[in-house]
Amino acid sequence: MAFGQTDLEAIQTAIGSGVLRVRYADGREVTYQSLDDLLKAEKRILGALAVVPGRRNRRSYPGYRNGC
């Protein structure tokens, strides 16, 4: 399943308000068992949104400066 920014906002709103039921952008409604389950779902959505097809992730290399 593909997640969008509105899905992330919906789950973050639920986390902030203490509600265990979330309605996603595609109309699905999920009732989570606990706050821990909501937090796991948020982490999963954040991970899915961080991967953008066709875009290379930038990596930093500590201690590497100007080819020295």
C-alpha positions, 0 to 999 in steps of 0.5 A: 500500500502506498501512503501519502502525507495525509495518511501521516497527518491522520495518524499523527493527529490520532497519536496527539489526541489519544484516539485509536481509530484512524481514517486514511485518505483512501477511506479505510478506517483502522482501529489500533489496539494501543498507542504503541501500535499507532507509533509503529504505524507512524514509523512505517508510514514515515519510512514509506514516505522517505523512499521516493522512486527515481530519486537518489538518497544523499549520503554524507561522509563524516571527515571527508572534505573537498577530496582531502 
